[in-house]
């Protein structure tokens, strides 16, 4: 029996795959646990429409990410830190502070998890911080750390 998987099944395949299984396995396991549906003409057509919709959404997300990337390239976020002894900054700037300052200064909603910062910034000056907006799009944001 042909079955369209609705969820990932470890031994069979991923969600959206059409697999061939025995009738008993389909009825007693896959259908009962709502892991898949029968691969009849109506369900196959629905699957094709869903895949086309997913591809369209992915293309739109990629385009939106590229546009947002261009907007970020021209922005400079200023973060102020107190200076300790010898003119060294007291503390550091993490992705959480960068996201908060972007929201305060420009109204940009940046997810702190998308800001690629291998280690916090612990010096004064300008830094290029990569932001992973999409698997194919990485923007560079300028962060300027100043003494307050």
MDTraj code that builds the backbone (N, CA, C; nanometers):
import mdtraj as md
import numpy as np

residues = "UNK UNK UNK UNK UNK UNK UNK UNK UNK UNK UNK UNK UNK UNK UNK UNK UNK UNK UNK UNK UNK UNK UNK UNK UNK UNK UNK UNK UNK UNK UNK UNK UNK UNK UNK UNK UNK UNK UNK UNK UNK UNK UNK UNK UNK UNK UNK UNK UNK UNK UNK UNK UNK UNK UNK UNK UNK UNK UNK UNK UNK UNK UNK UNK UNK UNK UNK UNK UNK UNK UNK UNK UNK UNK UNK UNK UNK UNK UNK UNK UNK UNK UNK UNK UNK UNK UNK UNK UNK UNK UNK UNK UNK UNK UNK UNK UNK UNK UNK UNK UNK UNK UNK UNK UNK UNK UNK UNK UNK UNK UNK UNK UNK UNK UNK UNK UNK UNK UNK UNK UNK UNK UNK UNK UNK UNK UNK UNK UNK UNK UNK UNK UNK UNK UNK UNK UNK UNK UNK UNK UNK UNK UNK UNK UNK UNK UNK UNK".split()
xyz = np.array([
    [0.0853, -0.1179, 0.0000],
    [0.0000, 0.0000, 0.0000],
    [0.0896, 0.1238, 0.0000],
    [0.0564, 0.2215, -0.0786],
    [0.1297, 0.3474, -0.0849],
    [0.0728, 0.4426, 0.0213],
    [0.1655, 0.5068, 0.0933],
    [0.1289, 0.5958, 0.2033],
    [0.2086, 0.7253, 0.1911],
    [0.1432, 0.8377, 0.2193],
    [0.2104, 0.9682, 0.2265],
    [0.2382, 0.9954, 0.3734],
    [0.3638, 1.0126, 0.4081],
    [0.4003, 1.0368, 0.5475],
    [0.3705, 1.1810, 0.5868],
    [0.3048, 1.1962, 0.7023],
    [0.2743, 1.3295, 0.7545],
    [0.3823, 1.3762, 0.8522],
    [0.4544, 1.2814, 0.9104],
    [0.5638, 1.3113, 1.0021],
    [0.6822, 1.2230, 0.9661],
    [0.7977, 1.2580, 1.0175],
    [0.9161, 1.1749, 0.9947],
    [0.9003, 1.0420, 1.0694],
    [0.9262, 0.9322, 0.9991],
    [0.9260, 0.7994, 1.0598],
    [1.0665, 0.7436, 1.0403],
    [1.1314, 0.7086, 1.1500],
    [1.2734, 0.6761, 1.1485],
    [1.3107, 0.5706, 1.0449],
    [1.2347, 0.4659, 1.0327],
    [1.2716, 0.3571, 0.9418],
    [1.2178, 0.3747, 0.8010],
    [1.1263, 0.4685, 0.7799],
    [1.0624, 0.4834, 0.6483],
    [1.1083, 0.6040, 0.5690],
    [1.0992, 0.7226, 0.6270],
    [1.1353, 0.8428, 0.5529],
    [1.0894, 0.9685, 0.6233],
    [1.0963, 1.0771, 0.5490],
    [1.0643, 1.2089, 0.6031],
    [0.9205, 1.2475, 0.5708],
    [0.8762, 1.3540, 0.6337],
    [0.7426, 1.4067, 0.6100],
    [0.7274, 1.4469, 0.4631],
    [0.6169, 1.4040, 0.4017],
    [0.5906, 1.4360, 0.2613],
    [0.6356, 1.3276, 0.1651],
    [0.7126, 1.2302, 0.2120],
    [0.7570, 1.1209, 0.1257],
    [0.6418, 1.0247, 0.0996],
    [0.6415, 0.9647, -0.0192],
    [0.5459, 0.8601, -0.0538],
    [0.6218, 0.7285, -0.0450],
    [0.5758, 0.6411, 0.0446],
    [0.6450, 0.5140, 0.0669],
    [0.5495, 0.3973, 0.0453],
    [0.6065, 0.2802, 0.0174],
    [0.5287, 0.1587, -0.0032],
    [0.5472, 0.0698, 0.1183],
    [0.4373, 0.0406, 0.1901],
    [0.4424, -0.0432, 0.3092],
    [0.3346, -0.1508, 0.2990],
    [0.3436, -0.2507, 0.3859],
    [0.2412, -0.3549, 0.3858],
    [0.1097, -0.2976, 0.4379],
    [0.0008, -0.3622, 0.3996],
    [-0.1322, -0.3142, 0.4399],
    [-0.1481, -0.3136, 0.5919],
    [-0.1041, -0.4192, 0.6584],
    [-0.1176, -0.4284, 0.8035],
    [-0.0386, -0.3203, 0.8754],
    [0.0843, -0.2932, 0.8286],
    [0.1671, -0.1902, 0.8903],
    [0.1015, -0.0532, 0.8740],
    [0.0454, -0.0311, 0.7559],
    [-0.0206, 0.0972, 0.7312],
    [-0.1423, 0.1141, 0.8210],
    [-0.2280, 0.0132, 0.8273],
    [-0.3522, 0.0236, 0.9043],
    [-0.3280, 0.0246, 1.0549],
    [-0.2374, -0.0617, 1.1003],
    [-0.2203, -0.0798, 1.2447],
    [-0.1204, 0.0155, 1.3088],
    [-0.0322, 0.0738, 1.2313],
    [0.0675, 0.1618, 1.2908],
    [0.0604, 0.3031, 1.2350],
    [0.0756, 0.3173, 1.1036],
    [0.0873, 0.4508, 1.0446],
    [-0.0440, 0.5292, 1.0560],
    [-0.1565, 0.4677, 1.0167],
    [-0.2843, 0.5391, 1.0221],
    [-0.3301, 0.5591, 1.1664],
    [-0.3087, 0.4580, 1.2505],
    [-0.3541, 0.4648, 1.3891],
    [-0.2839, 0.5764, 1.4658],
    [-0.1540, 0.5955, 1.4403],
    [-0.0771, 0.7002, 1.5090],
    [-0.0772, 0.8317, 1.4322],
    [-0.1538, 0.8372, 1.3236],
    [-0.1660, 0.9571, 1.2389],
    [-0.0289, 1.0039, 1.1878],
    [0.0532, 0.9069, 1.1480],
    [0.1842, 0.9372, 1.0913],
    [0.1776, 0.9508, 0.9396],
    [0.0672, 0.9069, 0.8804],
    [0.0549, 0.9144, 0.7354],
    [-0.0888, 0.8960, 0.6912],
    [-0.1101, 0.9180, 0.5607],
    [-0.2421, 0.8990, 0.5004],
    [-0.2254, 0.8177, 0.3735],
    [-0.3360, 0.7587, 0.3268],
    [-0.3325, 0.6783, 0.2048],
    [-0.2965, 0.7666, 0.0860],
    [-0.2195, 0.7115, -0.0065],
    [-0.1744, 0.7881, -0.1234],
    [-0.2724, 0.7696, -0.2382],
    [-0.3953, 0.8197, -0.2199],
    [-0.4928, 0.8145, -0.3289],
    [-0.4800, 0.9413, -0.4140],
    [-0.5616, 0.9526, -0.5189],
    [-0.5489, 1.0639, -0.6137],
    [-0.5691, 1.1996, -0.5461],
    [-0.6697, 1.2107, -0.4584],
    [-0.6980, 1.3388, -0.3921],
    [-0.5811, 1.3811, -0.3029],
    [-0.5309, 1.2872, -0.2214],
    [-0.4207, 1.3199, -0.1302],
    [-0.2920, 1.3518, -0.2056],
    [-0.2672, 1.2834, -0.3173],
    [-0.1482, 1.3122, -0.3981],
    [-0.1569, 1.4529, -0.4576],
    [-0.2768, 1.4914, -0.5018],
    [-0.2967, 1.6257, -0.5566],
    [-0.2753, 1.7312, -0.4488],
    [-0.3285, 1.7041, -0.3274],
    [-0.3088, 1.7964, -0.2158],
    [-0.1601, 1.8104, -0.1816],
    [-0.0863, 1.6986, -0.1887],
    [0.0567, 1.6995, -0.1603],
    [0.1309, 1.7855, -0.2618],
    [0.0944, 1.7745, -0.3898],
    [0.1580, 1.8558, -0.4943],
    [0.1307, 2.0036, -0.4708],
    [0.0071, 2.0373, -0.4345],
    [-0.0268, 2.1773, -0.4075],
    [0.0503, 2.2297, -0.2867],
    [0.0636, 2.1463, -0.1827],
    [0.1358, 2.1871, -0.0630],
    [0.2832, 2.2111, -0.0945],
    [0.3438, 2.1241, -0.1745],
    [0.4842, 2.1409, -0.2110],
    [0.5043, 2.2671, -0.2942],
    [0.4107, 2.2953, -0.3856],
    [0.4200, 2.4171, -0.4663],
    [0.4089, 2.5409, -0.3771],
    [0.3180, 2.5362, -0.2792],
    [0.3017, 2.6468, -0.1845],
    [0.4275, 2.6659, -0.1011],
    [0.4877, 2.5548, -0.0566],
    [0.6094, 2.5625, 0.0235],
    [0.7241, 2.6241, -0.0558],
    [0.7355, 2.5875, -0.1823],
    [0.8411, 2.6439, -0.2671],
    [0.8207, 2.7936, -0.2872],
    [0.6950, 2.8338, -0.3045],
    [0.6639, 2.9757, -0.3221],
    [0.6977, 3.0540, -0.1949],
    [0.6631, 2.9984, -0.0790],
    [0.6936, 3.0644, 0.0482],
    [0.8444, 3.0735, 0.0700],
    [0.9173, 2.9696, 0.0341],
    [1.0623, 2.9710, 0.0495],
    [1.1250, 3.0793, -0.0380],
    [1.0753, 3.0946, -0.1594],
    [1.1270, 3.1987, -0.2483],
    [1.0964, 3.3376, -0.1929],
    [0.9780, 3.3552, -0.1370],
    [0.9413, 3.4839, -0.0784],
    [1.0273, 3.5153, 0.0441],
    [1.0529, 3.4141, 0.1268],
    [1.1381, 3.4341, 0.2447],
    [1.2801, 3.4714, 0.2047],
    [1.3309, 3.4078, 0.0998],
    [1.4654, 3.4388, 0.0522],
    [1.4719, 3.5829, 0.0017],
    [1.3717, 3.6248, -0.0747],
    [1.3689, 3.7613, -0.1266],
    [1.3590, 3.8636, -0.0126],
    [1.2755, 3.8351, 0.0857],
    [1.2605, 3.9260, 0.2000],
    [1.3914, 3.9338, 0.2800],
    [1.4592, 3.8220, 0.2946],
    [1.5868, 3.8205, 0.3674],
    [1.6926, 3.9021, 0.2949],
    [1.6969, 3.8905, 0.1625],
    [1.7936, 3.9686, 0.0841],
    [1.7663, 4.1175, 0.0968],
    [1.6392, 4.1552, 0.0945],
    [1.6030, 4.2965, 0.1057],
    [1.6383, 4.3504, 0.2447],
    [1.6090, 4.2721, 0.3481],
    [1.6413, 4.3124, 0.4845],
    [1.7924, 4.3200, 0.5035],
    [1.8649, 4.2336, 0.4353],
    [2.0114, 4.2349, 0.4403],
    [2.0665, 4.3663, 0.3867],
    [2.0111, 4.4129, 0.2744],
    [2.0550, 4.5406, 0.2176],
    [2.0264, 4.6560, 0.3126],
    [1.9139, 4.6480, 0.3831],
    [1.8780, 4.7526, 0.4789],
    [1.9770, 4.7534, 0.5967],
    [2.0190, 4.6359, 0.6417],
    [2.1117, 4.6268, 0.7545],
    [2.2525, 4.6730, 0.7197],
    [2.2924, 4.6569, 0.5943],
    [2.4282, 4.6924, 0.5532],
    [2.4585, 4.8406, 0.5794],
    [2.3575, 4.9266, 0.5721],
    [2.3780, 5.0706, 0.5858],
    [2.3629, 5.1196, 0.7297],
    [2.3341, 5.0318, 0.8224],
    [2.3084, 5.0724, 0.9607],
    [2.4334, 5.0542, 1.0466],
    [2.4501, 5.1461, 1.1413],
    [2.5561, 5.1361, 1.2413],
    [2.4908, 5.1500, 1.3777],
    [2.5067, 5.0488, 1.4574],
    [2.4497, 5.0498, 1.5922],
    [2.5584, 5.0941, 1.6894],
    [2.5233, 5.1886, 1.7756],
    [2.6186, 5.2408, 1.8735],
    [2.5834, 5.1835, 2.0099],
    [2.6833, 5.1198, 2.0700],
    [2.6676, 5.0632, 2.2040],
    [2.7669, 5.1344, 2.2946],
    [2.7204, 5.1794, 2.4089],
    [2.8065, 5.2527, 2.5014],
    [2.8383, 5.1644, 2.6223],
    [2.9689, 5.1624, 2.6552],
    [3.0168, 5.0879, 2.7719],
    [3.0964, 5.1805, 2.8623],
    [3.0946, 5.1512, 2.9897],
    [3.1778, 5.2263, 3.0837],
    [3.3220, 5.1807, 3.0682],
    [3.4134, 5.2744, 3.0882],
    [3.5561, 5.2416, 3.0782],
    [3.6116, 5.2140, 3.2167],
    [3.6920, 5.1103, 3.2241],
    [3.7565, 5.0756, 3.3499],
    [3.8951, 5.1375, 3.3566],
    [3.9820, 5.0759, 3.4306],
    [4.1179, 5.1265, 3.4444],
    [4.1940, 5.1117, 3.3139],
    [4.2731, 5.2129, 3.2816],
    [4.3565, 5.2075, 3.1619],
    [4.2788, 5.2233, 3.0322],
    [4.1568, 5.2716, 3.0381],
    [4.0783, 5.2938, 2.9166],
    [4.0184, 5.1667, 2.8578],
    [4.0214, 5.0586, 2.9321],
    [3.9620, 4.9334, 2.8839],
    [3.8130, 4.9320, 2.9180],
    [3.7327, 4.8716, 2.8329],
    [3.5890, 4.8665, 2.8616],
    [3.5585, 4.7800, 2.9831],
    [3.4604, 4.8232, 3.0573],
    [3.4158, 4.7498, 3.1743],
    [3.2974, 4.6652, 3.1291],
    [3.3192, 4.5371, 3.1097],
    [3.2142, 4.4493, 3.0604],
    [3.2353, 4.4175, 2.9133],
    [3.1306, 4.3655, 2.8502],
    [3.1399, 4.3291, 2.7094],
    [3.0042, 4.3461, 2.6423],
    [3.0052, 4.3350, 2.5102],
    [2.8828, 4.3475, 2.4317],
    [2.8510, 4.2099, 2.3740],
    [2.7332, 4.1577, 2.4072],
    [2.6917, 4.0277, 2.3563],
    [2.5821, 4.0455, 2.2514],
    [2.5394, 3.9363, 2.1939],
    [2.4350, 3.9424, 2.0911],
    [2.3037, 3.9942, 2.1497],
    [2.2798, 3.9702, 2.2766],
    [2.1583, 4.0196, 2.3419],
    [2.1558, 4.1726, 2.3429],
    [2.2690, 4.2351, 2.3770],
    [2.2767, 4.3812, 2.3781],
    [2.2657, 4.4391, 2.2375],
    [2.3257, 4.3711, 2.1402],
    [2.3176, 4.4188, 2.0010],
    [2.1731, 4.4174, 1.9539],
    [2.1001, 4.3097, 1.9840],
    [1.9595, 4.3002, 1.9443],
    [1.8759, 4.4079, 2.0136],
    [1.9029, 4.4326, 2.1416],
    [1.8281, 4.5349, 2.2159],
    [1.8557, 4.6741, 2.1607],
    [1.9836, 4.7044, 2.1295],
    [2.0174, 4.8362, 2.0745],
    [1.9593, 4.8542, 1.9344],
    [1.9543, 4.7491, 1.8551],
    [1.8945, 4.7584, 1.7217],
    [1.7459, 4.7917, 1.7332],
    [1.6812, 4.7346, 1.8323],
    [1.5388, 4.7630, 1.8553],
    [1.5207, 4.9072, 1.9026],
    [1.6058, 4.9526, 1.9943],
    [1.5939, 5.0881, 2.0484],
    [1.6272, 5.1951, 1.9449],
    [1.7369, 5.1764, 1.8699],
    [1.7852, 5.2809, 1.7811],
    [1.7124, 5.2852, 1.6472],
    [1.6791, 5.1688, 1.5913],
    [1.6212, 5.1669, 1.4565],
    [1.4867, 5.0959, 1.4483],
    [1.4409, 5.0362, 1.5569],
    [1.3148, 4.9626, 1.5547],
    [1.3249, 4.8310, 1.4796],
    [1.4455, 4.7759, 1.4698],
    [1.4659, 4.6494, 1.3996],
    [1.4491, 4.5323, 1.4959],
    [1.3715, 4.4340, 1.4554],
    [1.3547, 4.3143, 1.5373],
    [1.4546, 4.2096, 1.4914],
    [1.5661, 4.2024, 1.5614],
    [1.6681, 4.1018, 1.5318],
    [1.6623, 3.9945, 1.6391],
    [1.6660, 3.8696, 1.5959],
    [1.6704, 3.7581, 1.6892],
    [1.8145, 3.7420, 1.7357],
    [1.8359, 3.7408, 1.8664],
    [1.9728, 3.7327, 1.9190],
    [2.0410, 3.6027, 1.8773],
    [1.9630, 3.4987, 1.8460],
    [2.0210, 3.3712, 1.8044],
    [2.0751, 3.3770, 1.6619],
    [2.0289, 3.4733, 1.5836],
    [2.0755, 3.4864, 1.4456],
    [2.2018, 3.5707, 1.4349],
    [2.2375, 3.6397, 1.5422],
    [2.3584, 3.7212, 1.5432],
    [2.4764, 3.6282, 1.5710],
    [2.5666, 3.6190, 1.4736],
    [2.6804, 3.5273, 1.4838],
    [2.7962, 3.6018, 1.5498],
    [2.8119, 3.5781, 1.6768],
    [2.9166, 3.6427, 1.7551],
    [2.9909, 3.5326, 1.8304],
    [3.1078, 3.4917, 1.7797],
    [3.1775, 3.3793, 1.8430],
    [3.2113, 3.4045, 1.9895],
    [3.2438, 3.5280, 2.0203],
    [3.2684, 3.5664, 2.1594],
    [3.2268, 3.7117, 2.1751],
    [3.1882, 3.7522, 2.2954],
    [3.1455, 3.8908, 2.3162],
    [3.2550, 3.9916, 2.2807],
    [3.2133, 4.1099, 2.2392],
    [3.3070, 4.2171, 2.2035],
    [3.3571, 4.2808, 2.3324],
    [3.4898, 4.2860, 2.3494],
    [3.5485, 4.3367, 2.4736],
    [3.6447, 4.4514, 2.4491],
    [3.6178, 4.5308, 2.3434],
    [3.7073, 4.6431, 2.3128],
    [3.6243, 4.7558, 2.2519],
    [3.6799, 4.8761, 2.2557],
    [3.6152, 4.9897, 2.1912],
    [3.6517, 4.9894, 2.0435],
    [3.5626, 5.0431, 1.9590],
    [3.5896, 5.0520, 1.8164],
    [3.4704, 5.0056, 1.7348],
    [3.4938, 4.9890, 1.6044],
    [3.3886, 4.9428, 1.5135],
    [3.4135, 4.7982, 1.4757],
    [3.3058, 4.7212, 1.4734],
    [3.3153, 4.5791, 1.4436],
    [3.2079, 4.5397, 1.3428],
    [3.2440, 4.4528, 1.2498],
    [3.1479, 4.3957, 1.1545],
    [3.0924, 4.2686, 1.2177],
    [2.9617, 4.2652, 1.2393],
    [2.8985, 4.1494, 1.3015],
    [2.8091, 4.0821, 1.1983],
    [2.8355, 3.9547, 1.1657],
    [2.7492, 3.8843, 1.0706],
    [2.6172, 3.8426, 1.1355],
    [2.5092, 3.8549, 1.0574],
    [2.3765, 3.8149, 1.1036],
    [2.3201, 3.7171, 1.0021],
    [2.2892, 3.5972, 1.0461],
    [2.2406, 3.4891, 0.9597],
    [2.0888, 3.5020, 0.9481],
    [2.0421, 3.5687, 0.8414],
    [1.8996, 3.5923, 0.8220],
    [1.8290, 3.4732, 0.7581],
    [1.9021, 3.3985, 0.6781],
    [1.8472, 3.2868, 0.6000],
    [1.9646, 3.1934, 0.5743],
    [1.9418, 3.0651, 0.5506],
    [2.0562, 2.9774, 0.5225],
    [2.1453, 3.0253, 0.4079],
    [2.0889, 3.1023, 0.3152],
    [2.1663, 3.1516, 0.2020],
    [2.2026, 3.2989, 0.2123],
    [2.1533, 3.3680, 0.3156],
    [2.1750, 3.5129, 0.3272],
    [2.2358, 3.5464, 0.4632],
    [2.3527, 3.6094, 0.4589],
    [2.4170, 3.6589, 0.5799],
    [2.4462, 3.8071, 0.5610],
    [2.3945, 3.8888, 0.6514],
    [2.4133, 4.0335, 0.6442],
    [2.5267, 4.0755, 0.7377],
    [2.5893, 4.1870, 0.7079],
    [2.6938, 4.2428, 0.7946],
    [2.6380, 4.3705, 0.8579],
    [2.6409, 4.3740, 0.9888],
    [2.5935, 4.4893, 1.0636],
    [2.7139, 4.5521, 1.1337],
    [2.7245, 4.6839, 1.1261],
    [2.8349, 4.7526, 1.1912],
    [2.7933, 4.7883, 1.3335],
    [2.8751, 4.7465, 1.4289],
    [2.8513, 4.7776, 1.5693],
    [2.9678, 4.8634, 1.6166],
    [2.9331, 4.9824, 1.6662],
    [3.0337, 5.0752, 1.7152],
    [3.0259, 5.0795, 1.8681],
    [3.1330, 5.0400, 1.9327],
    [3.1390, 5.0391, 2.0785],
    [3.2117, 5.1648, 2.1239],
    [3.1425, 5.2478, 2.2002],
    [3.1981, 5.3750, 2.2461],
    [3.2017, 5.3779, 2.3986],
    [3.2840, 5.4692, 2.4484],
    [3.2925, 5.4907, 2.5928],
    [3.1798, 5.5841, 2.6341],
    [3.1144, 5.5486, 2.7457],
    [3.0061, 5.6361, 2.7913],
    [3.0520, 5.7296, 2.9011],
])
top = md.Topology()
chain = top.add_chain()
for i, resn in enumerate(residues, 1):
    res = top.add_residue(resn, chain, resSeq=i)
    for name in ("N", "CA", "C"):
        top.add_atom(name, md.element.get_by_symbol(name[0]), res)
traj = md.Trajectory(xyz[None], top)
